């Protein structure tokens, strides 16, 4: 049986681990969104450039 102090420590460690996992997942998701936005912007620039070449 765990004592009150051990239980409190276990809960604190568990919540810290969970918080860190959520932060890492959120940061990873944010980087994915940034990469997707950059890729989309690059693709749009290439399409515009190709269209201008066809017009001229």
FENBEL-V717471 format. One record per run of one state. SS is the DSSP state (2 for helix, 1 for strand, 0 for the rest). FROM is the first residue (numbers start at 1). TO is the last residue. Records with the same first field share a line. If there is no record, write none. Layout:
# FENBEL-V717471
SS: FROM-TO + FROM-TO
This chain:
# FENBEL-V717471
0: 1-3 + 56-56
2: 4-55
